[in-house]
Structures are given as C-alpha cells and as structure tokens.
Amino acid sequence: MSKLLCDSLWRASAPTAPVLTSLEGRLEVDVVIVGGGFTGLSAALHMAKLGISVAVVEAQEVGFGGSGRNVGLANAGLWLEPDQLDKTIGAEAGKILYDALAVAPDYVYGLIDEYGIECEATRHGTLHAGVGKAGLVQLERRYEQLVRRGAPVQLLNAAEAQSRIGSGKFNSALFDPRAGTIQPLAYARGLADAALKEGAKLFEFSPVNKIEPTPDGWVIHTDGGEVHAEKVILATNAYSEHGVKEQARKFVPIFYSQLASKPLSDAQLASILPNKEGVWDTCTVMSSFRLDKQGRLVFGGMGGEGSVLSNWASQRVKEMYPILNKVEWDYCWTGKIAYSEDHLPHCQQLQNGLFSVAGYSGRGIGPGTVVGAELAQWFAGQRESLSIPTTLLRDIPFRELKRMFYEVGAHTYHLGQQSHALD
Ligand SMILES: Cc1cc2nc3c(=O)[nH]c(=O)nc-3n(C[C@H](O)[C@H](O)[C@H](O)COP(=O)(O)OP(=O)(O)OC[C@H]3O[C@@H](n4cnc5c(N)ncnc54)[C@H](O)[C@@H]3O)c2cc1C
C-alpha cells in the first residue's frame, strides 16, 4: 500500500472556500444558525432569499462536519423503508415526509444549477447492492414499497448488477435514477457562496460557547462576539460541541471512514462502475463505493480509520474487483453520523424560539437541503410545519454503550472479514 495521507480527498479536491472572518462584536439578526453544514447553509440561503436577516456561526470551517466528509450519494428518501416510516410516525405524516424527500435530489441538483455550484455533480442514479439471501429479500421489499409509491426504481438481477457495478459479488441491485453523486465539501462551500450572494452573514472559527434567552429572543456568545436574534437554530447534528453539546445526547454518534485510491486506469474504468453510479450494500456493517471526477475509487465502511479498516477495505476491493489486484490508497478520512433512535431526523423546539435539527442517520444531503428550505418557509409563514417530525426527544438510554457496540461490532466484523471472502 502507498503511504496513506490521513486527509480527506474532498478537502484536497474541493474548489477554494469563500473567505470568511470570525465573529467579532455585536450583531442583530432575525435568525442565527449555529453550524455551517447542509442544514444551516441551506436554511441561511433560503431565509436570506425570503428577506429574513440571518447569520451562520460555524465553530471550524464551512463543511467541517458530516457535510464535508460524507460519501456524496445524493439520494431520494431516507434510510428507513417507506412502510417502516409510516409505522413510526403514522401514515399521514409518513406520506408527507416521503413525498418531500422523494424530490430531495431535484432540490439539490436545482440549487447546483441555479448557483453554478462546482461540485462534480453527476446524476446517473445510485445502486443499493444486494449481498446474500437476506440482501435480496431486503431489496425486493424496498422495491415493492417504492413502486407502490410511484418511484421509478428498477430491481436488477445478478447479471444486470454485475454489468452496472463491474463485480460479480452482488446478487441484485436496486437502481434509483432520481439520485446521483456530488463532491460533498464542494457542495457545502457552494451553498455558502450562494447564501452570501443572497445576503446571509457567515462566520467561521467561532465556536458558540453560550446561548441565553433575552427579553426579545436569544443571544449566542462566542469568544469574540455575540449575535442577538429572535430565533436560534442549532444545526450541529453529530458534531455538537462547545456550548451546544447537550444536543448530542439525543443521538448515537457512529464513525464511518473512507479511503480513496489513486486514479484508476482507462482500462479499469471501462469495467468498474462504467455509468458512474454511487453504490452502497445491504450488509449490516455497510460499505459504500463510488468514483470521483479523477477516476479514484472511494470506498467506505463503518468504523474509525486505522489499519484494520484499510486492510479490510483493500481485501474487500480486491475480491470485488480482481482487475485492481493491489489497490493503492492515497487518502483516508472519518466522519461521525448522528443515529437517532427511530433513524429519522427531528426538529426539536427546545424552548420558545430555540430549535435543534439533527438525527439524519446517514442520509443528510437531500434531507438537510430540504429541511433548510422548509425552515425558511416555516419562519416566513409560508408553511405551517416541517415535513420532518417536530418533537422533543428523550435522552437515548445507554448512549455510550450503544456507540461502543457499533464501534466494536464494526471493528470485529472487519477483522473477521479479512480472512473470509464475501459470499
Ligand atoms: C461518513 C459519512 C458518510 C455519509 N454519507 C452520506 C451520503 O452518502 N448521503 C447522504 O445523504 N448523507 C450522508 N451522510 C450524512 C450527512 O453527511 C449528514 O446528515 C449531513 O452532513 C448533516 O448536515 P448538518 O448540516 O445537519 O450537520 P454537519 O454537516 O455535521 O454540520 C454541523 C456543523 O456544526 C458545527 N458546530 C458544532 N458545534 C458548534 C458550536 N458550538 N458552534 C458553532 N458551530 C458548531 C460543526 O463544526 C459542523 O460544521 C454521511 C455522513 C457521514 C459522517
């Protein structure tokens, strides 16, 4: 293996970020958003467009959290199967949320077009690849539920999956033509640019360390300044730190790491994902893979980065794609996913005018963008509620134990898989 750069491919290949300063002094706006990821940036962009004065205050850089580290699969819908969604929040609310997120990729690609965001956007669909009998059953169930709701998905058999993925290791695949892939950090930076153009104020390197009520609303404090606003949105998801750490208790943070290979040769690219779909599989300890613009294979799996994960990834890729023989990785990086107990994102009104949006459970590109736009419409009086649940969540019992269970489970699985070929 080549010497791994423990840095993200997305950071290395994203266009330059807009130049932003840290928050200094006192500012007054209608809405202040804590966190500069897809949720916060989309909310700011849409609020500014609707004439709401808005500021985003980010602890690090725009896209520092999950938004700049993810796989880049811009999918429709949620992780939860649609029937399960109806069971969890009721058929009426389930339909509203399903319908809103079925068009989430249209929203994402619409913004990319409207603001000319350079983020390696391709819209060739995604493939959910079936592994084993359980995987096939899962895909058949999802297919039936999606078709019943009018989604234009196709269930591919083993031969069709093989020709699309370029590997004979999958017995089926669910193809969703509504979806596509993006360079996620470039998309986050593009949203920041668009929000600035619409008049939003953005600050970086300004961790919010205190939030207090005032007679007219709220004030958020950083080391250098403060923002007074009628409303505050905590859009910090799995990365809730400093003065908003409390929010993190409602979610289990799960690590997911990715490796990016050297650019593949033209001969390799002719058979590996020739149509450039993004892929994830049906295994309980899931993995994902896709190509970037330079023809690198980006492969990811649950768990923190380290030699176990990279050894497992090398072996798994070799099994899937013998043509690669010995894959050489150039980059590796890790992100934190916020799993909510019901696998749904929630907007909690913590107190009057203080909101928190989190719990995307690994599906936040489309949902984060849509929820941001809906928050703007809600605050502007253009809609009565959001399509995601607006409920107060209870603390997750045994949160730390659950986090360790996932982490140790993924580690053990990867260790075990190093000596057992996939079936
Ligand atoms: C490895 C990985 C792979 C994923 N793959 C996909 C995928 O392929 N498709 C998909 O749809 N979704 C995917 N997701 C999920 C998606 O990335 C997230 O749901 C989404 O990015 C959440 O966006 P956000 O804006 O809510 O939060 P984030 O992007 O996490 O942003 C939160 C921000 O809040 C800031 N912050 C925290 N505390 C403070 C504070 N006190 N003051 C100021 N700022 C603060 C953080 O620095 C951070 O930048 C993946 C996630 C991960 C981690």
The ligand as a MOL file (V3000), in Angstrom:
LIG
                    3D

  0  0  0     0  0            999 V3000
M  V30 BEGIN CTAB
M  V30 COUNTS 53 58 0 0 0
M  V30 BEGIN ATOM
M  V30 1 C -19.0090 9.4810 6.7030 0
M  V30 2 C -20.4000 9.9210 6.3710 0
M  V30 3 C -20.9860 9.4870 5.1930 0
M  V30 4 C -22.2530 9.9430 4.8560 0
M  V30 5 N -22.7460 9.6640 3.6150 0
M  V30 6 C -23.8840 10.2580 3.1990 0
M  V30 7 C -24.3320 10.1100 1.8710 0
M  V30 8 O -23.6950 9.4980 1.0290 0
M  V30 9 N -25.5160 10.6700 1.5320 0
M  V30 10 C -26.2450 11.4160 2.4140 0
M  V30 11 O -27.3150 11.9030 2.0500 0
M  V30 12 N -25.8030 11.6390 3.6800 0
M  V30 13 C -24.6540 11.0840 4.0860 0
M  V30 14 N -24.1930 11.3110 5.3440 0
M  V30 15 C -24.9770 12.1630 6.2580 0
M  V30 16 C -24.7600 13.6540 6.0060 0
M  V30 17 O -23.4260 13.9280 5.7290 0
M  V30 18 C -25.2130 14.4420 7.2390 0
M  V30 19 O -26.5020 14.0370 7.5930 0
M  V30 20 C -25.2380 15.9320 6.9540 0
M  V30 21 O -23.9900 16.3770 6.5220 0
M  V30 22 C -25.6630 16.7030 8.1920 0
M  V30 23 O -25.5510 18.0640 7.8870 0
M  V30 24 P -25.7290 19.1330 9.0130 0
M  V30 25 O -25.6160 20.4650 8.3800 0
M  V30 26 O -27.0020 18.8690 9.7450 0
M  V30 27 O -24.5440 18.8620 10.0390 0
M  V30 28 P -22.9440 18.9480 9.8300 0
M  V30 29 O -22.5720 18.9650 8.4080 0
M  V30 30 O -22.3410 17.9030 10.6680 0
M  V30 31 O -22.5840 20.3690 10.3840 0
M  V30 32 C -22.5960 20.6590 11.7540 0
M  V30 33 C -21.6250 21.8150 11.9820 0
M  V30 34 O -21.8540 22.3690 13.2860 0
M  V30 35 C -20.6160 22.8810 13.7330 0
M  V30 36 N -20.6940 23.0880 15.1980 0
M  V30 37 C -20.8020 22.1450 16.1590 0
M  V30 38 N -20.8400 22.7210 17.3810 0
M  V30 39 C -20.7550 24.0690 17.1740 0
M  V30 40 C -20.7320 25.2060 18.0390 0
M  V30 41 N -20.8310 25.0960 19.3690 0
M  V30 42 N -20.6280 26.4410 17.4810 0
M  V30 43 C -20.5690 26.5910 16.1300 0
M  V30 44 N -20.5890 25.5450 15.2730 0
M  V30 45 C -20.6720 24.3080 15.7830 0
M  V30 46 C -19.6180 21.8180 13.3100 0
M  V30 47 O -18.2930 22.3230 13.2700 0
M  V30 48 C -20.1600 21.4060 11.9450 0
M  V30 49 O -19.5200 22.0620 10.8740 0
M  V30 50 C -22.9570 10.8200 5.7410 0
M  V30 51 C -22.3740 11.2200 6.9470 0
M  V30 52 C -21.1000 10.8060 7.2630 0
M  V30 53 C -20.4730 11.2970 8.5240 0
M  V30 END ATOM
M  V30 BEGIN BOND
M  V30 1 1 1 2
M  V30 2 1 2 3
M  V30 3 2 2 52
M  V30 4 2 3 4
M  V30 5 1 4 5
M  V30 6 1 4 50
M  V30 7 2 5 6
M  V30 8 1 6 7
M  V30 9 1 6 13
M  V30 10 2 7 8
M  V30 11 1 7 9
M  V30 12 1 9 10
M  V30 13 2 10 11
M  V30 14 1 10 12
M  V30 15 2 12 13
M  V30 16 1 13 14
M  V30 17 1 14 15
M  V30 18 1 14 50
M  V30 19 1 15 16
M  V30 20 1 16 17
M  V30 21 1 16 18
M  V30 22 1 18 19
M  V30 23 1 18 20
M  V30 24 1 20 21
M  V30 25 1 20 22
M  V30 26 1 22 23
M  V30 27 1 23 24
M  V30 28 2 24 25
M  V30 29 1 24 26
M  V30 30 1 24 27
M  V30 31 1 27 28
M  V30 32 2 28 29
M  V30 33 1 28 30
M  V30 34 1 28 31
M  V30 35 1 31 32
M  V30 36 1 32 33
M  V30 37 1 33 34
M  V30 38 1 33 48
M  V30 39 1 34 35
M  V30 40 1 35 36
M  V30 41 1 35 46
M  V30 42 1 36 37
M  V30 43 1 36 45
M  V30 44 2 37 38
M  V30 45 1 38 39
M  V30 46 1 39 40
M  V30 47 2 39 45
M  V30 48 1 40 41
M  V30 49 2 40 42
M  V30 50 1 42 43
M  V30 51 2 43 44
M  V30 52 1 44 45
M  V30 53 1 46 47
M  V30 54 1 46 48
M  V30 55 1 48 49
M  V30 56 2 50 51
M  V30 57 1 51 52
M  V30 58 1 52 53
M  V30 END BOND
M  V30 END CTAB
M  END
